[in-house]
Amino acid sequence: MIFFFSGRGIVQYVARSNWSTESWGIVCQLFVIWAIVVSVDLVLSRLLKTGSIMKKIVISTGGGDAPGLNAVIYAVVHTCYKKGWEVFGSRNGYEGFLDVDEMVRLYPRDVEGIYSAGGTILGSTNKGNPFACPVKNLAGEIQIVDLSDKIMRNFNRMGFDCHIAVGGDGSLEIAHKFAEKGMPVVGVPKTIDNDLKITDRTFGFDTAVSTATEALDKLHSTAKSHRRVMVVEVMGRESGWIALYSGISGGADVILLPEIPFDIEAVCEKIADNELRDKQYSIVVAAEGATTVDGLRFNKGKGELGRAEMVLGGVGEWVASEIRKRTEKDTRALVLGHLQRGGSPTTFDRLLALRFGAAAVRLVEEKMFDHMIALVDSKMEAVPIAEAIKGRKKVDLESDKVTTARGIGICLGDEAPQD
């Protein structure tokens, strides 16, 4: 190690000496040299101990919340601190970059035990695009303002080495834009919809499927008791992963996917076929992005100010109404909604999120910026963010899961039941 003088010893020596002004100047210079040497010594000590110079990392969680977000934060904090790095968290997406009070230092003690908790301790938002942010001016009018340059300046002023952005396609697209402006960014994929390309699975999906499947299990008894048709609307946007997985696992009679435009007559024929087979009730699972063969789509408009996408929904109620009119069966609609986002992550999601978090830190160390960590063939792989956000992953209609659904007699809305 580098040898350095004892600052206390110098002070005691000077106190016993009758030195001139020039001598005091020399002492002051010695103090400066001593401080520099001590700083270099500490840095080199850390380098020899951890193998890397200290970095200052910031992590944010954006978009809709998903079970497993806290597990990612936990893994990032613990992995960074083992390397001797500092970690900060930006609250509610990018708010920490705009307001210093919303930027928090994260220590291992701050994240202890959070890997099993749902939600995110940093908060999240799906209407906070800093490149097109709605801001109220002095006249009380809403203006769309680009705050990206301000965020870049604050990122550099705060001395961050990298931003770990956890989010879905929307949040990762924003992160990619910041990478193009010069911000070192590493992405972590998050969405319950499992619709991000490149990665085989996103955390949150398994928990959402488990929640939906449990709901279907419980609906069977009440539907059977009252000889009803129950139509359950699940999330997934324009991809039918949640509907397909939960529908098969939960014993649905009909599954309506965005990938297969449905004919309501085929749905009603399946319900009639159930009655012929002495099954007096039916369970229909409808993905929120499902459309009819006539091109009818269902949404609730743009939603809150600042939200880029249409808020999907309404297909469950429409299908229930049509079944009621066409079959005269007692039919009810149920929207699971945000129940699918809540609760403790399953073991699969928890482990995947922890793996993603630790792997993201490895990408930072390797300086693989503007890349996202992905699950590819059960391994952690780095892929360009630009590739991951090119389009949404759809259900493969030739997959064994779709074949399984048809094989066990589930109607997918495109054909009448076969004898």
PAMIDO-22606 format. One record per residue (C-alpha): residue number from 1; x, y, z negated; residue in three letters. Coordinates in steps of 0.05 Angstrom, whole numbers, plus 32768, in hexadecimal, padded with zeros to 4 digits. Layout:
REM residues N
> pos; X; Y; Z; code
> NUM; X; Y; Z; ALA
...
END
This chain:
REM residues 419
> pos; X; Y; Z; code
> 1; 8000; 8000; 8000; MET
> 2; 8015; 8048; 800A; ILE
> 3; 8037; 8068; 7FCE; PHE
> 4; 8018; 80A9; 7FB4; PHE
> 5; 8026; 80D9; 7F7B; PHE
> 6; 7FFB; 80DE; 7F3E; SER
> 7; 7FD4; 8120; 7F41; GLY
> 8; 7FCE; 8121; 7EF5; ARG
> 9; 801A; 8118; 7EED; GLY
> 10; 8028; 8154; 7F1A; ILE
> 11; 7FF8; 8180; 7EF3; VAL
> 12; 8018; 816D; 7EB0; GLN
> 13; 805E; 817A; 7ECC; TYR
> 14; 804B; 81BE; 7EE7; VAL
> 15; 8029; 81D2; 7EA5; ALA
> 16; 806D; 81C8; 7E81; ARG
> 17; 8094; 81EF; 7EB5; SER
> 18; 809E; 823A; 7EBD; ASN
> 19; 8098; 823C; 7F08; TRP
> 20; 8098; 8276; 7F38; SER
> 21; 8060; 8287; 7F69; THR
> 22; 8088; 8265; 7FA0; GLU
> 23; 808E; 8227; 7F77; SER
> 24; 8043; 8227; 7F6B; TRP
> 25; 8039; 822B; 7FB6; GLY
> 26; 8064; 81EE; 7FBE; ILE
> 27; 803A; 81C9; 7F8A; VAL
> 28; 7FFA; 81DB; 7FAE; CYS
> 29; 8017; 81BF; 7FEE; GLN
> 30; 802A; 8180; 7FC9; LEU
> 31; 7FE2; 817A; 7FB0; PHE
> 32; 7FC8; 817F; 7FF7; VAL
> 33; 7FF9; 814A; 800F; ILE
> 34; 7FE7; 811E; 7FD4; TRP
> 35; 7F9C; 8123; 7FE4; ALA
> 36; 7FA8; 8111; 802D; ILE
> 37; 7FD4; 80D6; 801A; VAL
> 38; 7FA0; 80BD; 7FE9; VAL
> 39; 7F69; 80C2; 801D; SER
> 40; 7F91; 809C; 8051; VAL
> 41; 7FA3; 8068; 801C; ASP
> 42; 7F5A; 805D; 800C; LEU
> 43; 7F47; 8057; 8055; VAL
> 44; 7F7E; 8026; 8063; LEU
> 45; 7F6D; 7FFE; 8025; SER
> 46; 7F25; 7FF8; 803D; ARG
> 47; 7F3D; 7FE5; 8083; LEU
> 48; 7F69; 7FAD; 8067; LEU
> 49; 7F32; 7F95; 803A; LYS
> 50; 7EF7; 7F96; 806B; THR
> 51; 7F18; 7F96; 80AE; GLY
> 52; 7EF4; 7FD5; 80C5; SER
> 53; 7EF5; 801F; 80B8; ILE
> 54; 7EB8; 803A; 8093; MET
> 55; 7E7D; 8049; 80C0; LYS
> 56; 7E3F; 8071; 80B2; LYS
> 57; 7E00; 804E; 80CC; ILE
> 58; 7DB8; 8066; 80D0; VAL
> 59; 7D7D; 8038; 80D9; ILE
> 60; 7D36; 804A; 80ED; SER
> 61; 7CF5; 8022; 80F6; THR
> 62; 7CC5; 803A; 812C; GLY
> 63; 7C83; 8026; 814B; GLY
> 64; 7C4E; 7FFC; 812A; GLY
> 65; 7C64; 7FD8; 80EA; ASP
> 66; 7C72; 7F8D; 80EB; ALA
> 67; 7C82; 7F59; 80B6; PRO
> 68; 7CCD; 7F53; 80B3; GLY
> 69; 7CE2; 7F9C; 80B9; LEU
> 70; 7CFA; 7F9D; 8071; ASN
> 71; 7D22; 7F5E; 807C; ALA
> 72; 7D48; 7F81; 80B5; VAL
> 73; 7D57; 7FBD; 8088; ILE
> 74; 7D6F; 7F8D; 8051; TYR
> 75; 7D9E; 7F69; 8081; ALA
> 76; 7DBA; 7FA9; 809E; VAL
> 77; 7DC8; 7FC9; 805A; VAL
> 78; 7DE8; 7F8B; 803C; HIS
> 79; 7E11; 7F7B; 807B; THR
> 80; 7E2A; 7FC3; 8080; CYS
> 81; 7E3D; 7FC9; 8037; TYR
> 82; 7E64; 7F88; 803A; LYS
> 83; 7E8E; 7FAB; 8070; LYS
> 84; 7E94; 7FEA; 8046; GLY
> 85; 7E65; 8013; 8072; TRP
> 86; 7E31; 8046; 805D; GLU
> 87; 7DE8; 803E; 8070; VAL
> 88; 7DB2; 8073; 8075; PHE
> 89; 7D69; 806B; 8086; GLY
> 90; 7D3F; 809B; 80AF; SER
> 91; 7CF8; 809E; 8095; ARG
> 92; 7CBC; 8098; 80C4; ASN
> 93; 7CE3; 808D; 8103; GLY
> 94; 7D0D; 80CA; 8115; TYR
> 95; 7CF5; 80F9; 80DE; GLU
> 96; 7D37; 80F0; 80B8; GLY
> 97; 7D5C; 810E; 80F3; PHE
> 98; 7D30; 814C; 80F0; LEU
> 99; 7D29; 8155; 80A5; ASP
> 100; 7D64; 8144; 8078; VAL
> 101; 7D33; 8134; 803F; ASP
> 102; 7D19; 80FA; 8069; GLU
> 103; 7D5E; 80DB; 8070; MET
> 104; 7D6E; 80AC; 8036; VAL
> 105; 7DAE; 8089; 8021; ARG
> 106; 7DA3; 803E; 801B; LEU
> 107; 7DCA; 8014; 7FE9; TYR
> 108; 7DC3; 7FC9; 7FDE; PRO
> 109; 7D9D; 7FD6; 7F9E; ARG
> 110; 7D69; 7FFE; 7FC6; ASP
> 111; 7D57; 7FC3; 7FF2; VAL
> 112; 7D5B; 7F8B; 7FBF; GLU
> 113; 7D23; 7F59; 7FCA; GLY
> 114; 7D01; 7F7F; 8003; ILE
> 115; 7D0C; 7F47; 8037; TYR
> 116; 7CCC; 7F26; 8020; SER
> 117; 7CA1; 7F65; 8022; ALA
> 118; 7C76; 7F7A; 805D; GLY
> 119; 7C79; 7FBF; 807C; GLY
> 120; 7CB7; 7FEB; 807A; THR
> 121; 7CD5; 8013; 8040; ILE
> 122; 7CE9; 8048; 8073; LEU
> 123; 7CA4; 8053; 808F; GLY
> 124; 7C94; 8051; 80D9; SER
> 125; 7C6C; 8076; 810E; THR
> 126; 7C52; 8067; 8154; ASN
> 127; 7C45; 80AF; 8167; LYS
> 128; 7C88; 80D0; 815A; GLY
> 129; 7CAB; 80D2; 819E; ASN
> 130; 7CE1; 8108; 8194; PRO
> 131; 7CE6; 8113; 81DF; PHE
> 132; 7C9D; 8128; 81E1; ALA
> 133; 7C89; 813B; 819B; CYS
> 134; 7C47; 8161; 818D; PRO
> 135; 7C57; 819E; 8163; VAL
> 136; 7C26; 81D4; 814B; LYS
> 137; 7C3E; 821A; 815C; ASN
> 138; 7C32; 825B; 8136; LEU
> 139; 7BF0; 8265; 815B; ALA
> 140; 7BD8; 8221; 8142; GLY
> 141; 7BDC; 8202; 8187; GLU
> 142; 7BFC; 81BF; 8195; ILE
> 143; 7C39; 81BF; 81C2; GLN
> 144; 7C61; 8184; 81DB; ILE
> 145; 7CAA; 8191; 81C9; VAL
> 146; 7CEA; 816B; 81D9; ASP
> 147; 7D10; 8163; 8196; LEU
> 148; 7D45; 8134; 81B1; SER
> 149; 7D7D; 8167; 81B4; ASP
> 150; 7D71; 817B; 816C; LYS
> 151; 7D73; 8132; 8157; ILE
> 152; 7DB5; 8128; 817C; MET
> 153; 7DD4; 8165; 815A; ARG
> 154; 7DBD; 814D; 8115; ASN
> 155; 7DD5; 8106; 8123; PHE
> 156; 7E1B; 8121; 8132; ASN
> 157; 7E1A; 8153; 80F8; ARG
> 158; 7E09; 811C; 80C7; MET
> 159; 7E44; 80F4; 80E0; GLY
> 160; 7E21; 80B4; 80F4; PHE
> 161; 7E46; 8080; 811C; ASP
> 162; 7E0A; 8059; 8134; CYS
> 163; 7DBE; 8058; 8132; HIS
> 164; 7D9D; 8013; 8129; ILE
> 165; 7D57; 801C; 8146; ALA
> 166; 7D23; 7FE7; 8133; VAL
> 167; 7CE5; 7FE8; 815E; GLY
> 168; 7CBD; 7FCE; 8199; GLY
> 169; 7CC1; 7FE3; 81E2; ASP
> 170; 7CAB; 802B; 81D4; GLY
> 171; 7CDD; 8036; 819B; SER
> 172; 7D15; 8014; 81C2; LEU
> 173; 7D06; 803F; 81FF; GLU
> 174; 7D10; 807C; 81D4; ILE
> 175; 7D50; 805F; 81B8; ALA
> 176; 7D69; 8051; 81FF; HIS
> 177; 7D5D; 809A; 8211; LYS
> 178; 7D87; 80B0; 81D6; PHE
> 179; 7DBD; 8080; 81EB; ALA
> 180; 7DBD; 80A2; 822F; GLU
> 181; 7DC7; 80E4; 820B; LYS
> 182; 7E05; 80C8; 81E7; GLY
> 183; 7DEA; 80AB; 81A7; MET
> 184; 7E08; 8068; 8194; PRO
> 185; 7DCA; 803B; 818E; VAL
> 186; 7DBE; 7FF2; 817E; VAL
> 187; 7D77; 7FD7; 8185; GLY
> 188; 7D51; 7FA3; 815C; VAL
> 189; 7D12; 7F87; 817D; PRO
> 190; 7CD2; 7F8B; 8154; LYS
> 191; 7C8A; 7F7F; 8168; THR
> 192; 7C53; 7F50; 8151; ILE
> 193; 7C3D; 7F4B; 819A; ASP
> 194; 7C7C; 7F24; 81AF; ASN
> 195; 7C7B; 7F49; 81F2; ASP
> 196; 7CC3; 7F61; 81F6; LEU
> 197; 7CEA; 7F45; 8230; LYS
> 198; 7D2E; 7F23; 8229; ILE
> 199; 7D23; 7F0C; 81E0; THR
> 200; 7D00; 7EC9; 81D6; ASP
> 201; 7CDD; 7EE2; 8197; ARG
> 202; 7CD3; 7F21; 816F; THR
> 203; 7CCA; 7F22; 8124; PHE
> 204; 7C84; 7F30; 810C; GLY
> 205; 7C64; 7F04; 8141; PHE
> 206; 7C65; 7EC4; 8119; ASP
> 207; 7C45; 7EE7; 80DD; THR
> 208; 7C0F; 7F06; 8109; ALA
> 209; 7BFF; 7EC2; 8127; VAL
> 210; 7BFB; 7EA2; 80E2; SER
> 211; 7BCC; 7ED9; 80CA; THR
> 212; 7B9F; 7ED1; 8107; ALA
> 213; 7B9F; 7E85; 8102; THR
> 214; 7B8C; 7E87; 80B8; GLU
> 215; 7B52; 7EB5; 80CA; ALA
> 216; 7B3A; 7E84; 80FF; LEU
> 217; 7B3E; 7E4B; 80CE; ASP
> 218; 7B10; 7E70; 809F; LYS
> 219; 7ADF; 7E84; 80D5; LEU
> 220; 7AD2; 7E3C; 80E9; HIS
> 221; 7AAB; 7E2D; 80A9; SER
> 222; 7A7F; 7E6B; 80AC; THR
> 223; 7A73; 7E64; 80F7; ALA
> 224; 7A60; 7E1B; 80EF; LYS
> 225; 7A32; 7E2A; 80B4; SER
> 226; 7A09; 7E5D; 80DB; HIS
> 227; 7A12; 7E3E; 8121; ARG
> 228; 7A30; 7E7F; 8138; ARG
> 229; 7A61; 7E95; 816D; VAL
> 230; 7A9B; 7EBB; 814F; MET
> 231; 7AC4; 7EE8; 817D; VAL
> 232; 7B07; 7EFC; 815E; VAL
> 233; 7B2F; 7F35; 817D; GLU
> 234; 7B7A; 7F32; 8170; VAL
> 235; 7BB4; 7F60; 8180; MET
> 236; 7BE8; 7F57; 81B7; GLY
> 237; 7BDF; 7F92; 81E7; ARG
> 238; 7BE5; 7F79; 822F; GLU
> 239; 7C04; 7F36; 821A; SER
> 240; 7BDD; 7EFB; 81FF; GLY
> 241; 7C11; 7EDA; 81D2; TRP
> 242; 7BEB; 7EE4; 8190; ILE
> 243; 7BA9; 7ECE; 81AE; ALA
> 244; 7BC7; 7E90; 81CF; LEU
> 245; 7BEF; 7E78; 8193; TYR
> 246; 7BBA; 7E85; 815F; SER
> 247; 7B81; 7E6E; 818C; GLY
> 248; 7BA0; 7E2A; 8198; ILE
> 249; 7BB6; 7E21; 8150; SER
> 250; 7B74; 7E3B; 8134; GLY
> 251; 7B47; 7E0D; 815D; GLY
> 252; 7B27; 7E42; 818A; ALA
> 253; 7AF6; 7E2D; 81C0; ASP
> 254; 7B06; 7E69; 81ED; VAL
> 255; 7B46; 7E92; 81F2; ILE
> 256; 7B45; 7ED2; 821C; LEU
> 257; 7B8A; 7EEB; 8232; LEU
> 258; 7B9F; 7F2B; 8256; PRO
> 259; 7BC5; 7EFE; 8287; GLU
> 260; 7B84; 7EDB; 829D; ILE
> 261; 7B49; 7F09; 82AF; PRO
> 262; 7B0C; 7EE7; 8292; PHE
> 263; 7AC6; 7ED8; 82AD; ASP
> 264; 7A92; 7EE0; 8276; ILE
> 265; 7A67; 7EAB; 8298; GLU
> 266; 7A9F; 7E78; 828F; ALA
> 267; 7AA2; 7E8B; 8245; VAL
> 268; 7A58; 7E82; 823C; CYS
> 269; 7A5A; 7E3F; 8261; GLU
> 270; 7A8E; 7E26; 822F; LYS
> 271; 7A61; 7E3A; 81F5; ILE
> 272; 7A26; 7E16; 8217; ALA
> 273; 7A53; 7DD9; 8222; ASP
> 274; 7A62; 7DD8; 81D7; ASN
> 275; 7A18; 7DD4; 81C9; GLU
> 276; 7A10; 7D9A; 81F9; LEU
> 277; 7A46; 7D76; 81D1; ARG
> 278; 7A21; 7D85; 8191; ASP
> 279; 7A51; 7DBB; 817A; LYS
> 280; 7A23; 7DF4; 8165; GLN
> 281; 7A58; 7E2A; 815B; TYR
> 282; 7A92; 7E46; 8182; SER
> 283; 7AD1; 7E6F; 8174; ILE
> 284; 7AE9; 7EA0; 81A9; VAL
> 285; 7B2D; 7EC2; 81A3; VAL
> 286; 7B36; 7F01; 81CD; ALA
> 287; 7B77; 7F27; 81D6; ALA
> 288; 7B6C; 7F72; 81D1; GLU
> 289; 7B88; 7F7B; 8217; GLY
> 290; 7B5B; 7F47; 8239; ALA
> 291; 7B36; 7F5D; 8278; THR
> 292; 7AFC; 7F42; 82A0; THR
> 293; 7B00; 7F27; 82E7; VAL
> 294; 7ADD; 7F67; 82FC; ASP
> 295; 7B17; 7F91; 82E0; GLY
> 296; 7AF3; 7FAA; 82A2; LEU
> 297; 7B25; 7FC1; 826E; ARG
> 298; 7B18; 7FD4; 8226; PHE
> 299; 7B38; 800C; 81FF; ASN
> 300; 7B2A; 8042; 81CC; LYS
> 301; 7B4E; 807B; 81EF; GLY
> 302; 7B91; 809B; 81DF; LYS
> 303; 7B88; 809D; 8193; GLY
> 304; 7BB1; 80CC; 8168; GLU
> 305; 7BD7; 8106; 8185; LEU
> 306; 7C1D; 80F3; 819A; GLY
> 307; 7C0B; 80AA; 81A9; ARG
> 308; 7C21; 8098; 81F0; ALA
> 309; 7BF7; 8059; 81FB; GLU
> 310; 7BAD; 804B; 81FE; MET
> 311; 7B90; 802B; 81C0; VAL
> 312; 7B76; 7FE8; 81D7; LEU
> 313; 7B38; 7FC9; 81B9; GLY
> 314; 7AEE; 7FBB; 81C3; GLY
> 315; 7AF3; 7F7A; 81EB; VAL
> 316; 7ADB; 7F50; 81B0; GLY
> 317; 7A9B; 7F78; 81A6; GLU
> 318; 7A8D; 7F78; 81F0; TRP
> 319; 7A96; 7F2D; 81F7; VAL
> 320; 7A6B; 7F20; 81BA; ALA
> 321; 7A34; 7F4C; 81D6; SER
> 322; 7A35; 7F29; 8219; GLU
> 323; 7A34; 7EE4; 81F9; ILE
> 324; 79F9; 7EF9; 81CE; ARG
> 325; 79D1; 7F11; 820A; LYS
> 326; 79E2; 7ED7; 8237; ARG
> 327; 79DC; 7E9C; 8206; THR
> 328; 79AF; 7EB9; 81D0; GLU
> 329; 79E0; 7E9D; 819D; LYS
> 330; 79EC; 7EC2; 815C; ASP
> 331; 7A2F; 7EE1; 816D; THR
> 332; 7A5D; 7F0C; 8142; ARG
> 333; 7A9D; 7F32; 8152; ALA
> 334; 7AD8; 7F3A; 8123; LEU
> 335; 7B16; 7F66; 8130; VAL
> 336; 7B52; 7F4F; 8107; LEU
> 337; 7B77; 7F8F; 8116; GLY
> 338; 7BAE; 7FA5; 80E7; HIS
> 339; 7BA7; 7F68; 80BB; LEU
> 340; 7BD7; 7F49; 80EE; GLN
> 341; 7C0D; 7F7C; 80DD; ARG
> 342; 7C09; 7F74; 8092; GLY
> 343; 7C22; 7F44; 805D; GLY
> 344; 7C62; 7F21; 804D; SER
> 345; 7C89; 7F06; 8089; PRO
> 346; 7C89; 7EBC; 8095; THR
> 347; 7CC9; 7E95; 808A; THR
> 348; 7CD6; 7E96; 80D6; PHE
> 349; 7CCD; 7EE1; 80DB; ASP
> 350; 7CF5; 7EEF; 809C; ARG
> 351; 7D30; 7EC6; 80B5; LEU
> 352; 7D2D; 7EE3; 80FB; LEU
> 353; 7D2B; 7F2A; 80E0; ALA
> 354; 7D67; 7F1D; 80B2; LEU
> 355; 7D8D; 7F00; 80ED; ARG
> 356; 7D7C; 7F3B; 8119; PHE
> 357; 7D93; 7F6D; 80E3; GLY
> 358; 7DD6; 7F4B; 80D7; ALA
> 359; 7DE1; 7F42; 8122; ALA
> 360; 7DD2; 7F8C; 812F; ALA
> 361; 7E0B; 7F9F; 8100; VAL
> 362; 7E39; 7F71; 8127; ARG
> 363; 7E27; 7F96; 8167; LEU
> 364; 7E38; 7FD8; 8144; VAL
> 365; 7E7C; 7FBB; 8131; GLU
> 366; 7E87; 7FA4; 8179; GLU
> 367; 7E70; 7FE9; 8193; LYS
> 368; 7E3C; 7FC8; 81C0; MET
> 369; 7E10; 8006; 81C2; PHE
> 370; 7DD0; 800E; 81EA; ASP
> 371; 7DC6; 7FC3; 81DF; HIS
> 372; 7D90; 7F9D; 81BA; MET
> 373; 7D99; 7F5D; 8192; ILE
> 374; 7D6D; 7F25; 81AE; ALA
> 375; 7D5B; 7EDD; 819F; LEU
> 376; 7D70; 7EB5; 81DB; VAL
> 377; 7D6E; 7E69; 81D7; ASP
> 378; 7D70; 7E6D; 818B; SER
> 379; 7DAF; 7E98; 818C; LYS
> 380; 7DBB; 7EE2; 817F; MET
> 381; 7DCE; 7F05; 81C0; GLU
> 382; 7DDB; 7F4D; 81D4; ALA
> 383; 7DB2; 7F66; 820F; VAL
> 384; 7DAD; 7FAC; 822D; PRO
> 385; 7D72; 7FD3; 8211; ILE
> 386; 7D62; 7FEA; 8258; ALA
> 387; 7D55; 7FA1; 826C; GLU
> 388; 7D29; 7F93; 822F; ALA
> 389; 7CFA; 7FCD; 823D; ILE
> 390; 7CF1; 7FC2; 8288; LYS
> 391; 7CAF; 7FA0; 827E; GLY
> 392; 7C85; 7F78; 824E; ARG
> 393; 7C8A; 7F2E; 8245; LYS
> 394; 7C4A; 7F0B; 825A; LYS
> 395; 7C30; 7EC5; 824B; VAL
> 396; 7C49; 7E94; 827F; ASP
> 397; 7C0A; 7E74; 829B; LEU
> 398; 7C32; 7E36; 82AF; GLU
> 399; 7C4D; 7E2C; 8268; SER
> 400; 7C3E; 7DEE; 823F; ASP
> 401; 7C15; 7E18; 820E; LYS
> 402; 7BE4; 7E2D; 8243; VAL
> 403; 7BE3; 7DE6; 825D; THR
> 404; 7BD6; 7DCD; 8217; THR
> 405; 7B9C; 7DFD; 820D; ALA
> 406; 7B7B; 7DE6; 824D; ARG
> 407; 7B8A; 7D9E; 823E; GLY
> 408; 7B67; 7D9E; 81FA; ILE
> 409; 7B2A; 7DBF; 8218; GLY
> 410; 7B34; 7E08; 8207; ILE
> 411; 7B13; 7E37; 823A; CYS
> 412; 7B41; 7E70; 8251; LEU
> 413; 7B08; 7E96; 8272; GLY
> 414; 7B1A; 7E86; 82BA; ASP
> 415; 7AF5; 7E44; 82C4; GLU
> 416; 7AB7; 7E20; 82AC; ALA
> 417; 7AC0; 7DE3; 827F; PRO
> 418; 7ACC; 7DA1; 82A3; GLN
> 419; 7AA3; 7D63; 8295; ASP
END
